[in-house]
Amino acid sequence: MDEIGAILNEIVRAEGAAEREDLVDGGLLDSFAIVSMIAAISERCGVRIPPLEIVPENFNSAKAIRALVLRLAEE
């Protein structure tokens, strides 16, 4: 499993969380969980997520989080 999926499964601890497309909309990721995701991504992936990028669309799925991290890593 990729690092984003692993982080997500550690934080959410729900069956199939990494495959869901409604993490924020479905209530699996709340504000505290998003902050935990950001801290883990910073620590384990070396990517800083700026405040303007902390929007539900960027955290609603593992795919969206992965795309965000990849985009920010390239900048």
PDB file with one MODEL, atoms N, CA, C and O in Angstrom:
MODEL        1
ATOM      1  N   MET A   1       0.850  -1.191   0.000  1.00  0.00           N
ATOM      2  CA  MET A   1       0.000   0.000   0.000  1.00  0.00           C
ATOM      3  C   MET A   1       0.889   1.245   0.000  1.00  0.00           C
ATOM      4  O   MET A   1       1.959   1.257   0.608  1.00  0.00           O
ATOM      5  N   ASP A   2       0.442   2.263  -0.673  1.00  0.00           N
ATOM      6  CA  ASP A   2       1.236   3.487  -0.718  1.00  0.00           C
ATOM      7  C   ASP A   2       1.178   4.227   0.620  1.00  0.00           C
ATOM      8  O   ASP A   2       0.336   3.932   1.468  1.00  0.00           O
ATOM      9  N   GLU A   3       2.068   5.176   0.794  1.00  0.00           N
ATOM     10  CA  GLU A   3       2.193   5.906   2.065  1.00  0.00           C
ATOM     11  C   GLU A   3       0.927   6.684   2.424  1.00  0.00           C
ATOM     12  O   GLU A   3       0.533   6.698   3.590  1.00  0.00           O
ATOM     13  N   ILE A   4       0.285   7.328   1.455  1.00  0.00           N
ATOM     14  CA  ILE A   4      -0.936   8.090   1.737  1.00  0.00           C
ATOM     15  C   ILE A   4      -2.033   7.150   2.240  1.00  0.00           C
ATOM     16  O   ILE A   4      -2.711   7.458   3.221  1.00  0.00           O
ATOM     17  N   GLY A   5      -2.208   6.023   1.583  1.00  0.00           N
ATOM     18  CA  GLY A   5      -3.196   5.040   2.019  1.00  0.00           C
ATOM     19  C   GLY A   5      -2.901   4.526   3.408  1.00  0.00           C
ATOM     20  O   GLY A   5      -3.816   4.347   4.213  1.00  0.00           O
ATOM     21  N   ALA A   6      -1.626   4.285   3.703  1.00  0.00           N
ATOM     22  CA  ALA A   6      -1.232   3.806   5.024  1.00  0.00           C
ATOM     23  C   ALA A   6      -1.544   4.852   6.103  1.00  0.00           C
ATOM     24  O   ALA A   6      -2.089   4.521   7.156  1.00  0.00           O
ATOM     25  N   ILE A   7      -1.197   6.103   5.833  1.00  0.00           N
ATOM     26  CA  ILE A   7      -1.485   7.183   6.783  1.00  0.00           C
ATOM     27  C   ILE A   7      -2.995   7.292   7.000  1.00  0.00           C
ATOM     28  O   ILE A   7      -3.465   7.400   8.133  1.00  0.00           O
ATOM     29  N   LEU A   8      -3.731   7.263   5.920  1.00  0.00           N
ATOM     30  CA  LEU A   8      -5.187   7.375   6.000  1.00  0.00           C
ATOM     31  C   LEU A   8      -5.782   6.246   6.840  1.00  0.00           C
ATOM     32  O   LEU A   8      -6.636   6.492   7.692  1.00  0.00           O
ATOM     33  N   ASN A   9      -5.344   5.030   6.609  1.00  0.00           N
ATOM     34  CA  ASN A   9      -5.863   3.902   7.379  1.00  0.00           C
ATOM     35  C   ASN A   9      -5.498   3.990   8.853  1.00  0.00           C
ATOM     36  O   ASN A   9      -6.279   3.566   9.705  1.00  0.00           O
ATOM     37  N   GLU A  10      -4.319   4.534   9.169  1.00  0.00           N
ATOM     38  CA  GLU A  10      -3.924   4.715  10.566  1.00  0.00           C
ATOM     39  C   GLU A  10      -4.805   5.744  11.273  1.00  0.00           C
ATOM     40  O   GLU A  10      -5.169   5.567  12.436  1.00  0.00           O
ATOM     41  N   ILE A  11      -5.137   6.802  10.571  1.00  0.00           N
ATOM     42  CA  ILE A  11      -5.892   7.894  11.190  1.00  0.00           C
ATOM     43  C   ILE A  11      -7.384   7.606  11.237  1.00  0.00           C
ATOM     44  O   ILE A  11      -8.030   7.828  12.262  1.00  0.00           O
ATOM     45  N   VAL A  12      -7.929   7.117  10.146  1.00  0.00           N
ATOM     46  CA  VAL A  12      -9.377   6.893  10.078  1.00  0.00           C
ATOM     47  C   VAL A  12      -9.779   5.593  10.761  1.00  0.00           C
ATOM     48  O   VAL A  12     -10.813   5.536  11.427  1.00  0.00           O
ATOM     49  N   ARG A  13      -8.984   4.568  10.603  1.00  0.00           N
ATOM     50  CA  ARG A  13      -9.250   3.256  11.203  1.00  0.00           C
ATOM     51  C   ARG A  13     -10.640   2.726  10.859  1.00  0.00           C
ATOM     52  O   ARG A  13     -11.350   2.205  11.719  1.00  0.00           O
ATOM     53  N   ALA A  14     -11.011   2.865   9.601  1.00  0.00           N
ATOM     54  CA  ALA A  14     -12.289   2.339   9.111  1.00  0.00           C
ATOM     55  C   ALA A  14     -12.004   1.428   7.927  1.00  0.00           C
ATOM     56  O   ALA A  14     -11.158   1.734   7.087  1.00  0.00           O
ATOM     57  N   GLU A  15     -12.693   0.343   7.867  1.00  0.00           N
ATOM     58  CA  GLU A  15     -12.520  -0.618   6.774  1.00  0.00           C
ATOM     59  C   GLU A  15     -12.704   0.066   5.420  1.00  0.00           C
ATOM     60  O   GLU A  15     -13.725   0.710   5.179  1.00  0.00           O
ATOM     61  N   GLY A  16     -11.722  -0.076   4.547  1.00  0.00           N
ATOM     62  CA  GLY A  16     -11.818   0.462   3.197  1.00  0.00           C
ATOM     63  C   GLY A  16     -11.718   1.970   3.081  1.00  0.00           C
ATOM     64  O   GLY A  16     -12.134   2.537   2.070  1.00  0.00           O
ATOM     65  N   ALA A  17     -11.178   2.631   4.090  1.00  0.00           N
ATOM     66  CA  ALA A  17     -11.097   4.101   4.061  1.00  0.00           C
ATOM     67  C   ALA A  17     -10.321   4.606   2.850  1.00  0.00           C
ATOM     68  O   ALA A  17     -10.695   5.611   2.245  1.00  0.00           O
ATOM     69  N   ALA A  18      -9.252   3.920   2.498  1.00  0.00           N
ATOM     70  CA  ALA A  18      -8.413   4.382   1.385  1.00  0.00           C
ATOM     71  C   ALA A  18      -9.132   4.299   0.041  1.00  0.00           C
ATOM     72  O   ALA A  18      -8.700   4.927  -0.926  1.00  0.00           O
ATOM     73  N   GLU A  19     -10.209   3.544  -0.034  1.00  0.00           N
ATOM     74  CA  GLU A  19     -10.965   3.413  -1.283  1.00  0.00           C
ATOM     75  C   GLU A  19     -12.174   4.340  -1.342  1.00  0.00           C
ATOM     76  O   GLU A  19     -12.799   4.474  -2.395  1.00  0.00           O
ATOM     77  N   ARG A  20     -12.506   4.970  -0.241  1.00  0.00           N
ATOM     78  CA  ARG A  20     -13.695   5.828  -0.192  1.00  0.00           C
ATOM     79  C   ARG A  20     -13.465   7.125  -0.948  1.00  0.00           C
ATOM     80  O   ARG A  20     -12.338   7.611  -1.046  1.00  0.00           O
ATOM     81  N   GLU A  21     -14.547   7.680  -1.483  1.00  0.00           N
ATOM     82  CA  GLU A  21     -14.512   8.943  -2.218  1.00  0.00           C
ATOM     83  C   GLU A  21     -15.230  10.059  -1.451  1.00  0.00           C
ATOM     84  O   GLU A  21     -15.393  11.167  -1.963  1.00  0.00           O
ATOM     85  N   ASP A  22     -15.654   9.757  -0.222  1.00  0.00           N
ATOM     86  CA  ASP A  22     -16.431  10.718   0.568  1.00  0.00           C
ATOM     87  C   ASP A  22     -15.902  10.834   1.994  1.00  0.00           C
ATOM     88  O   ASP A  22     -16.679  10.870   2.948  1.00  0.00           O
ATOM     89  N   LEU A  23     -14.593  10.892   2.135  1.00  0.00           N
ATOM     90  CA  LEU A  23     -14.001  10.906   3.475  1.00  0.00           C
ATOM     91  C   LEU A  23     -14.466  12.104   4.302  1.00  0.00           C
ATOM     92  O   LEU A  23     -14.816  11.951   5.472  1.00  0.00           O
ATOM     93  N   VAL A  24     -14.473  13.275   3.711  1.00  0.00           N
ATOM     94  CA  VAL A  24     -14.930  14.476   4.418  1.00  0.00           C
ATOM     95  C   VAL A  24     -16.456  14.537   4.390  1.00  0.00           C
ATOM     96  O   VAL A  24     -17.101  14.708   5.425  1.00  0.00           O
ATOM     97  N   ASP A  25     -17.018  14.397   3.200  1.00  0.00           N
ATOM     98  CA  ASP A  25     -18.475  14.485   3.051  1.00  0.00           C
ATOM     99  C   ASP A  25     -19.201  13.422   3.868  1.00  0.00           C
ATOM    100  O   ASP A  25     -20.301  13.665   4.364  1.00  0.00           O
ATOM    101  N   GLY A  26     -18.592  12.243   4.011  1.00  0.00           N
ATOM    102  CA  GLY A  26     -19.205  11.153   4.766  1.00  0.00           C
ATOM    103  C   GLY A  26     -18.887  11.186   6.248  1.00  0.00           C
ATOM    104  O   GLY A  26     -19.368  10.340   7.003  1.00  0.00           O
ATOM    105  N   GLY A  27     -18.085  12.150   6.677  1.00  0.00           N
ATOM    106  CA  GLY A  27     -17.791  12.319   8.096  1.00  0.00           C
ATOM    107  C   GLY A  27     -16.656  11.453   8.635  1.00  0.00           C
ATOM    108  O   GLY A  27     -16.425  11.441   9.844  1.00  0.00           O
ATOM    109  N   LEU A  28     -15.944  10.732   7.776  1.00  0.00           N
ATOM    110  CA  LEU A  28     -14.825   9.923   8.259  1.00  0.00           C
ATOM    111  C   LEU A  28     -13.621  10.783   8.617  1.00  0.00           C
ATOM    112  O   LEU A  28     -12.893  10.468   9.558  1.00  0.00           O
ATOM    113  N   LEU A  29     -13.406  11.860   7.877  1.00  0.00           N
ATOM    114  CA  LEU A  29     -12.330  12.801   8.187  1.00  0.00           C
ATOM    115  C   LEU A  29     -12.939  14.094   8.708  1.00  0.00           C
ATOM    116  O   LEU A  29     -13.569  14.844   7.962  1.00  0.00           O
ATOM    117  N   ASP A  30     -12.743  14.343   9.998  1.00  0.00           N
ATOM    118  CA  ASP A  30     -13.184  15.611  10.569  1.00  0.00           C
ATOM    119  C   ASP A  30     -11.973  16.542  10.653  1.00  0.00           C
ATOM    120  O   ASP A  30     -10.889  16.187  10.192  1.00  0.00           O
ATOM    121  N   SER A  31     -12.146  17.707  11.227  1.00  0.00           N
ATOM    122  CA  SER A  31     -11.054  18.679  11.257  1.00  0.00           C
ATOM    123  C   SER A  31      -9.839  18.158  12.016  1.00  0.00           C
ATOM    124  O   SER A  31      -8.706  18.408  11.605  1.00  0.00           O
ATOM    125  N   PHE A  32     -10.050  17.444  13.106  1.00  0.00           N
ATOM    126  CA  PHE A  32      -8.926  16.888  13.862  1.00  0.00           C
ATOM    127  C   PHE A  32      -8.183  15.842  13.034  1.00  0.00           C
ATOM    128  O   PHE A  32      -6.952  15.808  13.039  1.00  0.00           O
ATOM    129  N   ALA A  33      -8.914  14.997  12.331  1.00  0.00           N
ATOM    130  CA  ALA A  33      -8.301  13.969  11.494  1.00  0.00           C
ATOM    131  C   ALA A  33      -7.523  14.602  10.340  1.00  0.00           C
ATOM    132  O   ALA A  33      -6.458  14.109   9.968  1.00  0.00           O
ATOM    133  N   ILE A  34      -8.043  15.682   9.778  1.00  0.00           N
ATOM    134  CA  ILE A  34      -7.330  16.369   8.701  1.00  0.00           C
ATOM    135  C   ILE A  34      -6.019  16.954   9.220  1.00  0.00           C
ATOM    136  O   ILE A  34      -4.995  16.868   8.544  1.00  0.00           O
ATOM    137  N   VAL A  35      -6.041  17.541  10.395  1.00  0.00           N
ATOM    138  CA  VAL A  35      -4.816  18.074  10.996  1.00  0.00           C
ATOM    139  C   VAL A  35      -3.821  16.935  11.231  1.00  0.00           C
ATOM    140  O   VAL A  35      -2.623  17.101  10.998  1.00  0.00           O
ATOM    141  N   SER A  36      -4.304  15.799  11.686  1.00  0.00           N
ATOM    142  CA  SER A  36      -3.437  14.636  11.886  1.00  0.00           C
ATOM    143  C   SER A  36      -2.858  14.159  10.560  1.00  0.00           C
ATOM    144  O   SER A  36      -1.684  13.797  10.490  1.00  0.00           O
ATOM    145  N   MET A  37      -3.670  14.155   9.514  1.00  0.00           N
ATOM    146  CA  MET A  37      -3.185  13.775   8.177  1.00  0.00           C
ATOM    147  C   MET A  37      -2.086  14.727   7.724  1.00  0.00           C
ATOM    148  O   MET A  37      -1.051  14.289   7.224  1.00  0.00           O
ATOM    149  N   ILE A  38      -2.305  16.011   7.895  1.00  0.00           N
ATOM    150  CA  ILE A  38      -1.330  17.018   7.468  1.00  0.00           C
ATOM    151  C   ILE A  38      -0.006  16.822   8.208  1.00  0.00           C
ATOM    152  O   ILE A  38       1.061  16.890   7.599  1.00  0.00           O
ATOM    153  N   ALA A  39      -0.072  16.579   9.518  1.00  0.00           N
ATOM    154  CA  ALA A  39       1.146  16.362  10.305  1.00  0.00           C
ATOM    155  C   ALA A  39       1.879  15.104   9.837  1.00  0.00           C
ATOM    156  O   ALA A  39       3.102  15.116   9.692  1.00  0.00           O
ATOM    157  N   ALA A  40       1.144  14.031   9.604  1.00  0.00           N
ATOM    158  CA  ALA A  40       1.763  12.775   9.157  1.00  0.00           C
ATOM    159  C   ALA A  40       2.362  12.917   7.767  1.00  0.00           C
ATOM    160  O   ALA A  40       3.449  12.400   7.507  1.00  0.00           O
ATOM    161  N   ILE A  41       1.675  13.606   6.879  1.00  0.00           N
ATOM    162  CA  ILE A  41       2.195  13.821   5.525  1.00  0.00           C
ATOM    163  C   ILE A  41       3.475  14.649   5.583  1.00  0.00           C
ATOM    164  O   ILE A  41       4.444  14.352   4.884  1.00  0.00           O
ATOM    165  N   SER A  42       3.478  15.669   6.404  1.00  0.00           N
ATOM    166  CA  SER A  42       4.668  16.505   6.549  1.00  0.00           C
ATOM    167  C   SER A  42       5.841  15.682   7.070  1.00  0.00           C
ATOM    168  O   SER A  42       6.954  15.778   6.553  1.00  0.00           O
ATOM    169  N   GLU A  43       5.587  14.884   8.085  1.00  0.00           N
ATOM    170  CA  GLU A  43       6.643  14.086   8.706  1.00  0.00           C
ATOM    171  C   GLU A  43       7.135  12.953   7.802  1.00  0.00           C
ATOM    172  O   GLU A  43       8.340  12.759   7.645  1.00  0.00           O
ATOM    173  N   ARG A  44       6.211  12.217   7.219  1.00  0.00           N
ATOM    174  CA  ARG A  44       6.582  11.007   6.488  1.00  0.00           C
ATOM    175  C   ARG A  44       6.840  11.217   4.994  1.00  0.00           C
ATOM    176  O   ARG A  44       7.561  10.442   4.367  1.00  0.00           O
ATOM    177  N   CYS A  45       6.249  12.265   4.436  1.00  0.00           N
ATOM    178  CA  CYS A  45       6.433  12.516   3.000  1.00  0.00           C
ATOM    179  C   CYS A  45       7.274  13.754   2.732  1.00  0.00           C
ATOM    180  O   CYS A  45       7.703  13.980   1.600  1.00  0.00           O
ATOM    181  N   GLY A  46       7.513  14.558   3.766  1.00  0.00           N
ATOM    182  CA  GLY A  46       8.328  15.752   3.607  1.00  0.00           C
ATOM    183  C   GLY A  46       7.649  16.851   2.801  1.00  0.00           C
ATOM    184  O   GLY A  46       8.321  17.670   2.174  1.00  0.00           O
ATOM    185  N   VAL A  47       6.313  16.872   2.816  1.00  0.00           N
ATOM    186  CA  VAL A  47       5.556  17.867   2.055  1.00  0.00           C
ATOM    187  C   VAL A  47       4.771  18.742   3.029  1.00  0.00           C
ATOM    188  O   VAL A  47       4.024  18.239   3.868  1.00  0.00           O
ATOM    189  N   ARG A  48       4.950  20.050   2.907  1.00  0.00           N
ATOM    190  CA  ARG A  48       4.200  21.002   3.728  1.00  0.00           C
ATOM    191  C   ARG A  48       2.927  21.388   2.980  1.00  0.00           C
ATOM    192  O   ARG A  48       2.979  21.772   1.812  1.00  0.00           O
ATOM    193  N   ILE A  49       1.786  21.286   3.657  1.00  0.00           N
ATOM    194  CA  ILE A  49       0.510  21.654   3.045  1.00  0.00           C
ATOM    195  C   ILE A  49       0.117  23.032   3.562  1.00  0.00           C
ATOM    196  O   ILE A  49      -0.172  23.187   4.749  1.00  0.00           O
ATOM    197  N   PRO A  50       0.103  24.040   2.681  1.00  0.00           N
ATOM    198  CA  PRO A  50      -0.236  25.395   3.116  1.00  0.00           C
ATOM    199  C   PRO A  50      -1.727  25.513   3.470  1.00  0.00           C
ATOM    200  O   PRO A  50      -2.552  24.753   2.963  1.00  0.00           O
ATOM    201  N   PRO A  51      -2.058  26.458   4.333  1.00  0.00           N
ATOM    202  CA  PRO A  51      -3.442  26.630   4.770  1.00  0.00           C
ATOM    203  C   PRO A  51      -4.457  26.768   3.637  1.00  0.00           C
ATOM    204  O   PRO A  51      -5.572  26.257   3.750  1.00  0.00           O
ATOM    205  N   LEU A  52      -4.099  27.440   2.559  1.00  0.00           N
ATOM    206  CA  LEU A  52      -5.043  27.627   1.455  1.00  0.00           C
ATOM    207  C   LEU A  52      -5.410  26.315   0.760  1.00  0.00           C
ATOM    208  O   LEU A  52      -6.420  26.250   0.059  1.00  0.00           O
ATOM    209  N   GLU A  53      -4.605  25.280   0.947  1.00  0.00           N
ATOM    210  CA  GLU A  53      -4.866  23.980   0.337  1.00  0.00           C
ATOM    211  C   GLU A  53      -5.721  23.072   1.227  1.00  0.00           C
ATOM    212  O   GLU A  53      -6.103  21.976   0.819  1.00  0.00           O
ATOM    213  N   ILE A  54      -6.015  23.532   2.434  1.00  0.00           N
ATOM    214  CA  ILE A  54      -6.787  22.713   3.374  1.00  0.00           C
ATOM    215  C   ILE A  54      -8.275  22.975   3.137  1.00  0.00           C
ATOM    216  O   ILE A  54      -8.930  23.723   3.863  1.00  0.00           O
ATOM    217  N   VAL A  55      -8.770  22.329   2.094  1.00  0.00           N
ATOM    218  CA  VAL A  55     -10.172  22.426   1.703  1.00  0.00           C
ATOM    219  C   VAL A  55     -10.717  21.006   1.541  1.00  0.00           C
ATOM    220  O   VAL A  55      -9.953  20.093   1.227  1.00  0.00           O
ATOM    221  N   PRO A  56     -12.016  20.801   1.747  1.00  0.00           N
ATOM    222  CA  PRO A  56     -12.585  19.448   1.681  1.00  0.00           C
ATOM    223  C   PRO A  56     -12.257  18.685   0.405  1.00  0.00           C
ATOM    224  O   PRO A  56     -12.012  17.480   0.459  1.00  0.00           O
ATOM    225  N   GLU A  57     -12.246  19.358  -0.740  1.00  0.00           N
ATOM    226  CA  GLU A  57     -11.984  18.674  -2.004  1.00  0.00           C
ATOM    227  C   GLU A  57     -10.623  17.981  -2.014  1.00  0.00           C
ATOM    228  O   GLU A  57     -10.465  16.942  -2.654  1.00  0.00           O
ATOM    229  N   ASN A  58      -9.647  18.542  -1.315  1.00  0.00           N
ATOM    230  CA  ASN A  58      -8.306  17.966  -1.302  1.00  0.00           C
ATOM    231  C   ASN A  58      -8.164  16.784  -0.346  1.00  0.00           C
ATOM    232  O   ASN A  58      -7.140  16.102  -0.354  1.00  0.00           O
ATOM    233  N   PHE A  59      -9.183  16.537   0.475  1.00  0.00           N
ATOM    234  CA  PHE A  59      -9.103  15.478   1.480  1.00  0.00           C
ATOM    235  C   PHE A  59     -10.275  14.505   1.419  1.00  0.00           C
ATOM    236  O   PHE A  59     -10.459  13.715   2.345  1.00  0.00           O
ATOM    237  N   ASN A  60     -11.063  14.544   0.363  1.00  0.00           N
ATOM    238  CA  ASN A  60     -12.262  13.713   0.282  1.00  0.00           C
ATOM    239  C   ASN A  60     -11.966  12.272  -0.136  1.00  0.00           C
ATOM    240  O   ASN A  60     -12.826  11.400  -0.004  1.00  0.00           O
ATOM    241  N   SER A  61     -10.752  12.016  -0.639  1.00  0.00           N
ATOM    242  CA  SER A  61     -10.372  10.652  -1.024  1.00  0.00           C
ATOM    243  C   SER A  61      -8.855  10.525  -0.977  1.00  0.00           C
ATOM    244  O   SER A  61      -8.130  11.520  -1.001  1.00  0.00           O
ATOM    245  N   ALA A  62      -8.393   9.285  -0.910  1.00  0.00           N
ATOM    246  CA  ALA A  62      -6.947   9.045  -0.947  1.00  0.00           C
ATOM    247  C   ALA A  62      -6.375   9.557  -2.262  1.00  0.00           C
ATOM    248  O   ALA A  62      -5.268  10.094  -2.300  1.00  0.00           O
ATOM    249  N   LYS A  63      -7.133   9.390  -3.330  1.00  0.00           N
ATOM    250  CA  LYS A  63      -6.698   9.862  -4.654  1.00  0.00           C
ATOM    251  C   LYS A  63      -6.492  11.379  -4.641  1.00  0.00           C
ATOM    252  O   LYS A  63      -5.499  11.869  -5.180  1.00  0.00           O
ATOM    253  N   ALA A  64      -7.419  12.127  -4.033  1.00  0.00           N
ATOM    254  CA  ALA A  64      -7.309  13.585  -3.957  1.00  0.00           C
ATOM    255  C   ALA A  64      -6.129  13.998  -3.080  1.00  0.00           C
ATOM    256  O   ALA A  64      -5.408  14.938  -3.415  1.00  0.00           O
ATOM    257  N   ILE A  65      -5.930  13.311  -1.972  1.00  0.00           N
ATOM    258  CA  ILE A  65      -4.814  13.620  -1.074  1.00  0.00           C
ATOM    259  C   ILE A  65      -3.494  13.342  -1.788  1.00  0.00           C
ATOM    260  O   ILE A  65      -2.565  14.146  -1.719  1.00  0.00           O
ATOM    261  N   ARG A  66      -3.416  12.216  -2.464  1.00  0.00           N
ATOM    262  CA  ARG A  66      -2.218  11.832  -3.216  1.00  0.00           C
ATOM    263  C   ARG A  66      -1.897  12.876  -4.286  1.00  0.00           C
ATOM    264  O   ARG A  66      -0.742  13.269  -4.445  1.00  0.00           O
ATOM    265  N   ALA A  67      -2.915  13.324  -5.016  1.00  0.00           N
ATOM    266  CA  ALA A  67      -2.717  14.336  -6.055  1.00  0.00           C
ATOM    267  C   ALA A  67      -2.207  15.643  -5.442  1.00  0.00           C
ATOM    268  O   ALA A  67      -1.326  16.293  -6.005  1.00  0.00           O
ATOM    269  N   LEU A  68      -2.756  16.021  -4.305  1.00  0.00           N
ATOM    270  CA  LEU A  68      -2.318  17.229  -3.607  1.00  0.00           C
ATOM    271  C   LEU A  68      -0.850  17.113  -3.226  1.00  0.00           C
ATOM    272  O   LEU A  68      -0.062  18.023  -3.487  1.00  0.00           O
ATOM    273  N   VAL A  69      -0.485  16.002  -2.613  1.00  0.00           N
ATOM    274  CA  VAL A  69       0.896  15.798  -2.163  1.00  0.00           C
ATOM    275  C   VAL A  69       1.853  15.799  -3.352  1.00  0.00           C
ATOM    276  O   VAL A  69       2.912  16.424  -3.292  1.00  0.00           O
ATOM    277  N   LEU A  70       1.498  15.116  -4.415  1.00  0.00           N
ATOM    278  CA  LEU A  70       2.359  15.086  -5.608  1.00  0.00           C
ATOM    279  C   LEU A  70       2.531  16.476  -6.206  1.00  0.00           C
ATOM    280  O   LEU A  70       3.636  16.867  -6.584  1.00  0.00           O
ATOM    281  N   ARG A  71       1.421  17.223  -6.290  1.00  0.00           N
ATOM    282  CA  ARG A  71       1.487  18.583  -6.841  1.00  0.00           C
ATOM    283  C   ARG A  71       2.377  19.486  -5.990  1.00  0.00           C
ATOM    284  O   ARG A  71       3.193  20.242  -6.518  1.00  0.00           O
ATOM    285  N   LEU A  72       2.212  19.400  -4.663  1.00  0.00           N
ATOM    286  CA  LEU A  72       3.005  20.251  -3.774  1.00  0.00           C
ATOM    287  C   LEU A  72       4.471  19.829  -3.753  1.00  0.00           C
ATOM    288  O   LEU A  72       5.356  20.668  -3.582  1.00  0.00           O
ATOM    289  N   ALA A  73       4.729  18.552  -3.924  1.00  0.00           N
ATOM    290  CA  ALA A  73       6.117  18.067  -3.947  1.00  0.00           C
ATOM    291  C   ALA A  73       6.858  18.589  -5.164  1.00  0.00           C
ATOM    292  O   ALA A  73       8.075  18.770  -5.119  1.00  0.00           O
ATOM    293  N   GLU A  74       6.142  18.830  -6.243  1.00  0.00           N
ATOM    294  CA  GLU A  74       6.750  19.334  -7.475  1.00  0.00           C
ATOM    295  C   GLU A  74       7.048  20.827  -7.418  1.00  0.00           C
ATOM    296  O   GLU A  74       7.909  21.320  -8.147  1.00  0.00           O
ATOM    297  N   GLU A  75       6.339  21.542  -6.554  1.00  0.00           N
ATOM    298  CA  GLU A  75       6.521  23.008  -6.468  1.00  0.00           C
ATOM    299  C   GLU A  75       7.798  23.393  -5.774  1.00  0.00           C
ATOM    300  O   GLU A  75       8.088  24.581  -5.627  1.00  0.00           O
TER     301      GLU A  75
ENDMDL
END
